[in-house]
Amino acid sequence: MSAKANRLELQREDTPLILTERGLRSGANWIASADAVVQEQFLDELEEEELLALPYLFEFWAMDHQLPPEGAWRTWVVMGGRGAGKTRAGAEWVRSVVEGARPFDEGACRRVALVGETIEQVREVMIFGDSGILACSPEDRRPEWEAGRKRLVWPNGGVATVHTAHDPEGLRGPQFDAAWVDELAKWKRGQEAWDQLQFALRLGDDPRVCVTTTPRNVDVLKRLLASPSTVQTHAPTEANAANLASSFLDEVKARYKGTRLGRQELDGVLLADAEGALWTSAALEEQRIERTPAFDRIVVGLDPAASAGMGADECGIVVVGAVTKGPVQDWRAVVLADCTIQGATPSGWAKAAIAAMEQFGADKLVAEVNQGGAMVGEVLRQIDPLVPLKSVHASRGKVARAEPVAALYEQGRVSHVRGLDALEDQMCRMTAHGYEGGGSPDRVDALVWALHELMIEPAAKWRRPALRTL
């Protein structure tokens, strides 16, 4: 089938290509995957006005996460890393609901709310920004900015008005049939502003909202994502690499790759801390270090899995080093690695734990034996008969063991290197009432045993002689 035939199949009978922007998603996929000869033939057969229109047919250039999902939904959340193309997705969505087939034809929506954190951010990012509405609009459909009334007016009569999260009451009174909300997760009065917007979305048959945001652990975003009327698309920063400076990508990856901040700001992942968690994402990020000191001791904490195979709990293996010279209040520890594995046989996790010891030059392996008893030591010594092993038995619950370790973090005495995402996710789900994640917090258990061995037990022994002299 020729390029011309494919192109014609995408057109409505009475509408030239310049006006078929809303029906070209399949055409974008087709032309993007065609070979160079077919692509060149396709472009050669376009008429001049069609070539002029092509840059504004967003479906030809959009990435999957920038296109609204099919089906019935109330809110579409475009969640991604910095520079992932979220603003462009929002601006193009506004165009798609406001514009008609021809410049003066009415679109599906006529009253749109543009809501950002401040008026300046709405104006400078959503409207006048490099990926804002004005930059995305062809000349014959470009709306005019009425600064005095803080609104955009399209040639077909469609209107978009500016509103801010700092003034939720400003959303009382107006009514809309669509809204574009930008960076919802950073709004200080997010829930209040979002609620007021919902009451204002009462025009038309099917009022909808497009939300473009980098994720943050805030209730308004979590509630929105949990709603059955919400759909979501997602992409990391790197998905839009073709439109970003390579030096920017190199720099942010070098600085933040392997950190929880990087997962949030670059990967666009929502990192949720459980309510009342013993550790928080923000606190862990503050204690990140780039260079490790010379350690006095290094240990590996091991929480063996009770079973093997698919669906089994993980075998927690965590490496921690400590500097323990001088007064106890000056002791510091660094979590160096999370070597946890899942589904391994006893010999498999034993080999992994001993390999972690060898890699980091650990002095001791601290293994919980509640599940396996003497078998744990026997399995380890089958791999290495001389392994320096300390067997520990949990007489208290996980929370009781974890709380003194969490206190060390609160005192700023434990730091993390990069790349401990899975461990940190478990830590941020440990609360005073128990673990709020799926399965067992085996990584946290291994961490706790290692820090008890390095910091808590030696500190208790260090204090005892002083107590006896009082």
Number of C-alpha atoms within 10 A of each C-alpha: 5 9 19 15 10 14 17 12 10 15 18 12 8 7 11 13 22 18 18 16 19 13 15 18 18 12 17 17 16 16 19 13 11 13 10 11 9 15 15 13 13 18 15 13 13 15 12 9 11 16 15 13 16 17 14 17 25 23 22 19 15 17 17 14 21 25 18 19 13 7 7 11 16 16 23 23 25 29 26 28 25 21 21 28 26 29 26 24 25 30 25 24 20 22 22 16 20 24 24 20 15 15 17 15 14 18 18 18 26 21 24 26 26 27 28 25 23 15 18 13 17 23 20 12 19 26 25 16 18 14 19 21 25 21 17 22 18 15 10 11 19 19 23 13 18 11 9 6 9 14 20 22 17 21 16 18 16 22 19 26 20 22 24 23 26 17 15 19 14 15 24 12 9 14 17 24 21 29 27 23 25 26 21 26 22 18 20 13 17 20 20 16 25 20 13 17 26 16 14 19 22 16 14 14 9 14 21 23 25 25 24 26 22 26 26 21 17 19 13 19 21 15 11 17 16 10 11 10 12 17 21 15 17 19 24 23 20 18 18 16 15 8 11 15 9 10 9 11 16 10 11 13 16 11 14 17 17 15 22 26 22 22 19 21 23 25 24 24 22 19 20 17 23 20 14 13 19 23 23 20 18 11 13 21 18 12 16 17 13 9 7 15 11 9 15 13 16 25 25 33 31 31 30 28 22 14 18 17 10 9 10 14 20 23 32 28 32 31 27 27 28 23 18 19 11 8 9 15 10 10 17 21 26 23 23 20 21 24 20 23 18 18 17 21 15 20 14 17 27 25 18 18 28 21 13 22 23 11 10 16 14 18 17 19 26 23 25 22 19 16 15 16 13 11 12 20 19 14 18 24 16 13 14 13 11 9 16 16 15 14 15 16 11 12 9 9 9 18 18 13 16 23 17 15 22 19 14 18 19 15 9 15 18 24 22 22 18 19 16 18 17 13 21 23 22 22 27 24 23 27 19 15 13 15 19 17 14 8 11 16 24 22 26 26 25 27 26 24 26 28 28 18 21 23 21 18 11 13 17 11 10 13 11 10 10 9 8 7 6 5
